[in-house]
């Protein structure tokens, strides 16, 4: 790394730490109660900051330790506030089944399984992923890791029952058949982020989510007025474009936390 690159990285690290400490010291400005979720759509930046503060002040230690584990050694991506988002959604809708498209190393599906155990709510957890280092036009991943085995080992670390996993791309025939095989309570679309693939994922999932069910679309905040702090991102063009094309006669947006947006099927 050049001296300029080193100094830039060091500056970024210091600004990031200063911003985090500043936010953690600020008092809460709003409640995260269901009645206030509309605020996440009107003021997504302010609501995001509340989720960030809630993570560090209110979440149970076990949930914060889960996030810390996946943050170490880059076992998972995402942001602290997203653990709060999942707690809000899971507690409100209490899904009996959950599907994630794009598992990576199992951070989200293990969090859902951990919630299921803590809440005493049986939830059948599924994941569809190639479990390889293959990426897309915006992302690349290490290729020296057995992602399938690693995901199961991460579940073992928390003493959680293994999820049901399908090793496939989300647009492969067996994946499309699995998505269409049942009525889903909650789905997280976080696979290939290229527009054409996200569009196909949304089409398949939107037809299989039950009435009143929730689909969370990752990296979809570019077309909103969310202004991310230095340690967050606003999203990626592909998912953000798909979010803008969602038929609002069939789905209503109920929650936004950073670049993650949750849509509920109507009727």
BELLIN-V655596 format. One record per residue. N is the residue number from 1. RES is the residue in three letters. PHI is phi in degrees with one decimal (* if undefined). PSI is psi as a letter, one per 30 degrees, with the letter a starting at -180 (999 if undefined). Layout:
n: {N & N}
res: {RES & RES}
phi: {PHI & PHI}
psi: {PSI & PSI}
//
This chain:
n: {1 & 2 & 3 & 4 & 5 & 6 & 7 & 8 & 9 & 10 & 11 & 12 & 13 & 14 & 15 & 16 & 17 & 18 & 19 & 20 & 21 & 22 & 23 & 24 & 25 & 26 & 27 & 28 & 29 & 30 & 31 & 32 & 33 & 34 & 35 & 36 & 37 & 38 & 39 & 40 & 41 & 42 & 43 & 44 & 45 & 46 & 47 & 48 & 49 & 50 & 51 & 52 & 53 & 54 & 55 & 56 & 57 & 58 & 59 & 60 & 61 & 62 & 63 & 64 & 65 & 66 & 67 & 68 & 69 & 70 & 71 & 72 & 73 & 74 & 75 & 76 & 77 & 78 & 79 & 80 & 81 & 82 & 83 & 84 & 85 & 86 & 87 & 88 & 89 & 90 & 91 & 92 & 93 & 94 & 95 & 96 & 97 & 98 & 99 & 100 & 101 & 102 & 103 & 104 & 105 & 106 & 107 & 108 & 109 & 110 & 111 & 112 & 113 & 114 & 115 & 116 & 117 & 118 & 119 & 120 & 121 & 122 & 123 & 124 & 125 & 126 & 127 & 128 & 129 & 130 & 131 & 132 & 133 & 134 & 135 & 136 & 137 & 138 & 139 & 140 & 141 & 142 & 143 & 144 & 145 & 146 & 147 & 148 & 149 & 150 & 151 & 152 & 153 & 154 & 155 & 156 & 157 & 158 & 159 & 160 & 161 & 162 & 163 & 164 & 165 & 166 & 167 & 168 & 169 & 170 & 171 & 172 & 173 & 174 & 175 & 176 & 177 & 178 & 179 & 180 & 181 & 182 & 183 & 184 & 185 & 186 & 187 & 188 & 189 & 190 & 191 & 192 & 193 & 194 & 195 & 196 & 197 & 198 & 199 & 200 & 201 & 202 & 203 & 204 & 205 & 206 & 207 & 208 & 209 & 210 & 211 & 212 & 213 & 214 & 215 & 216 & 217 & 218 & 219 & 220 & 221 & 222 & 223 & 224 & 225 & 226 & 227 & 228 & 229 & 230 & 231 & 232 & 233 & 234 & 235 & 236 & 237 & 238 & 239 & 240 & 241 & 242 & 243 & 244 & 245 & 246 & 247 & 248 & 249 & 250 & 251 & 252 & 253 & 254 & 255 & 256 & 257 & 258 & 259 & 260 & 261 & 262 & 263 & 264 & 265 & 266 & 267}
res: {UNK & UNK & UNK & UNK & UNK & UNK & UNK & UNK & UNK & UNK & UNK & UNK & UNK & UNK & UNK & UNK & UNK & UNK & UNK & UNK & UNK & UNK & UNK & UNK & UNK & UNK & UNK & UNK & UNK & UNK & UNK & UNK & UNK & UNK & UNK & UNK & UNK & UNK & UNK & UNK & UNK & UNK & UNK & UNK & UNK & UNK & UNK & UNK & UNK & UNK & UNK & UNK & UNK & UNK & UNK & UNK & UNK & UNK & UNK & UNK & UNK & UNK & UNK & UNK & UNK & UNK & UNK & UNK & UNK & UNK & UNK & UNK & UNK & UNK & UNK & UNK & UNK & UNK & UNK & UNK & UNK & UNK & UNK & UNK & UNK & UNK & UNK & UNK & UNK & UNK & UNK & UNK & UNK & UNK & UNK & UNK & UNK & UNK & UNK & UNK & UNK & UNK & UNK & UNK & UNK & UNK & UNK & UNK & UNK & UNK & UNK & UNK & UNK & UNK & UNK & UNK & UNK & UNK & UNK & UNK & UNK & UNK & UNK & UNK & UNK & UNK & UNK & UNK & UNK & UNK & UNK & UNK & UNK & UNK & UNK & UNK & UNK & UNK & UNK & UNK & UNK & UNK & UNK & UNK & UNK & UNK & UNK & UNK & UNK & UNK & UNK & UNK & UNK & UNK & UNK & UNK & UNK & UNK & UNK & UNK & UNK & UNK & UNK & UNK & UNK & UNK & UNK & UNK & UNK & UNK & UNK & UNK & UNK & UNK & UNK & UNK & UNK & UNK & UNK & UNK & UNK & UNK & UNK & UNK & UNK & UNK & UNK & UNK & UNK & UNK & UNK & UNK & UNK & UNK & UNK & UNK & UNK & UNK & UNK & UNK & UNK & UNK & UNK & UNK & UNK & UNK & UNK & UNK & UNK & UNK & UNK & UNK & UNK & UNK & UNK & UNK & UNK & UNK & UNK & UNK & UNK & UNK & UNK & UNK & UNK & UNK & UNK & UNK & UNK & UNK & UNK & UNK & UNK & UNK & UNK & UNK & UNK & UNK & UNK & UNK & UNK & UNK & UNK & UNK & UNK & UNK & UNK & UNK & UNK & UNK & UNK & UNK & UNK & UNK & UNK & UNK & UNK & UNK & UNK & UNK & UNK & UNK & UNK & UNK & UNK & UNK & UNK}
phi: {* & -71.5 & -60.6 & -63.2 & -64.6 & -63.4 & -64.9 & -65.0 & -65.2 & -67.5 & -61.6 & -60.1 & -61.9 & -66.8 & -63.6 & -61.7 & -64.2 & -63.4 & -64.2 & -62.1 & -64.1 & -63.1 & -64.5 & -68.1 & -85.1 & -74.1 & -72.0 & -66.1 & -110.4 & -156.9 & -84.2 & -96.2 & -58.9 & -52.0 & -65.9 & -104.5 & -63.4 & -58.7 & -62.8 & -66.3 & -87.2 & -83.2 & -136.5 & -62.0 & -69.7 & -62.3 & -66.2 & -59.0 & -61.6 & -63.9 & -63.8 & -62.2 & -64.8 & -61.8 & -56.1 & -82.0 & -109.5 & -118.4 & -64.4 & -57.3 & -55.8 & -59.7 & -73.1 & -67.1 & -67.8 & -60.8 & -62.9 & -61.2 & -60.7 & -76.2 & -71.6 & -62.4 & 56.2 & 53.5 & -70.8 & -151.0 & -101.1 & 80.2 & -139.9 & -52.8 & -61.8 & -69.8 & -62.9 & -68.9 & -55.1 & -66.2 & -61.6 & -61.9 & -67.4 & -66.5 & -68.6 & -76.1 & -104.4 & 45.4 & -66.3 & -90.3 & -145.9 & -148.0 & -126.7 & -114.4 & -101.9 & 96.4 & -80.5 & 56.3 & -122.9 & 94.2 & -61.9 & -72.5 & -67.5 & -73.7 & -65.1 & -62.9 & -66.3 & -64.7 & -59.9 & -56.9 & -67.2 & -67.9 & -84.8 & 70.3 & -112.4 & -59.3 & -143.5 & -82.4 & -107.2 & -122.0 & -142.0 & -117.6 & -164.1 & -71.0 & 50.7 & -142.7 & -86.6 & -67.5 & -117.8 & -143.2 & -70.6 & -116.4 & -139.6 & -138.6 & -135.4 & -64.3 & -111.8 & -102.6 & -129.6 & -84.2 & -65.6 & -65.0 & -63.5 & -61.9 & -59.6 & -66.1 & -65.2 & -67.9 & -64.4 & -60.7 & -57.2 & -99.5 & 64.8 & -101.3 & -64.7 & -66.9 & -78.6 & -97.2 & -118.7 & -115.9 & -86.2 & -168.1 & -75.5 & -66.5 & -98.0 & -66.6 & -55.4 & -66.2 & -71.4 & -61.4 & -65.3 & -64.3 & -58.4 & -85.9 & -82.1 & -155.9 & -96.6 & -94.0 & -84.0 & -151.0 & -133.5 & -116.6 & -96.5 & -146.2 & -96.8 & -58.0 & -96.5 & -69.7 & -51.5 & -61.1 & -73.7 & -60.4 & -61.6 & -66.0 & -61.5 & -62.3 & -59.4 & -65.9 & -71.6 & -66.2 & -83.3 & -111.6 & -76.4 & -72.6 & -61.7 & 86.9 & -75.6 & -119.5 & -116.6 & -102.4 & -107.9 & -80.9 & 55.7 & -115.1 & -98.1 & -64.6 & -93.3 & -102.3 & -95.5 & -67.0 & -111.8 & -69.8 & -68.8 & -63.5 & -97.6 & -129.3 & -132.4 & -90.2 & 129.3 & -132.2 & -58.0 & -58.0 & -62.5 & -64.0 & -65.5 & -61.4 & -58.0 & -72.4 & -100.8 & -64.9 & -70.5 & -75.3 & -79.9 & -105.4 & -135.2 & -117.9 & -79.5 & -112.9 & -160.3 & -130.9 & -128.0 & 63.8 & -88.9 & -93.0 & -127.3 & -107.9 & -120.5 & -108.1 & -72.3 & -95.1 & 75.9}
psi: {k & l & e & e & e & e & e & e & e & e & e & e & e & e & e & e & e & e & e & e & e & e & e & f & f & k & l & k & f & l & l & g & l & e & f & g & f & f & f & f & e & e & i & f & e & e & e & e & e & e & e & e & e & e & e & f & e & f & k & k & e & e & e & e & e & e & e & e & e & f & e & k & g & h & f & l & b & a & l & e & f & e & e & e & e & e & e & e & e & e & e & e & f & i & k & f & l & k & k & k & j & i & e & c & g & g & e & e & f & e & e & e & e & e & e & e & e & e & f & g & j & k & k & j & k & l & k & k & k & f & h & l & g & k & b & a & f & f & k & l & l & k & g & g & k & j & e & e & e & e & e & e & e & e & e & e & e & g & h & k & k & k & l & j & k & k & j & l & l & f & g & l & e & e & e & e & e & e & e & g & f & l & j & k & e & k & k & j & j & h & b & k & g & k & e & e & e & e & e & e & e & e & e & e & e & f & f & f & k & l & k & f & l & k & k & k & k & l & h & g & g & f & g & l & g & k & j & k & l & f & g & l & l & f & a & l & e & d & e & e & e & e & e & f & g & k & j & f & f & f & k & k & k & f & k & k & j & b & g & k & k & k & k & k & k & k & 999}
//
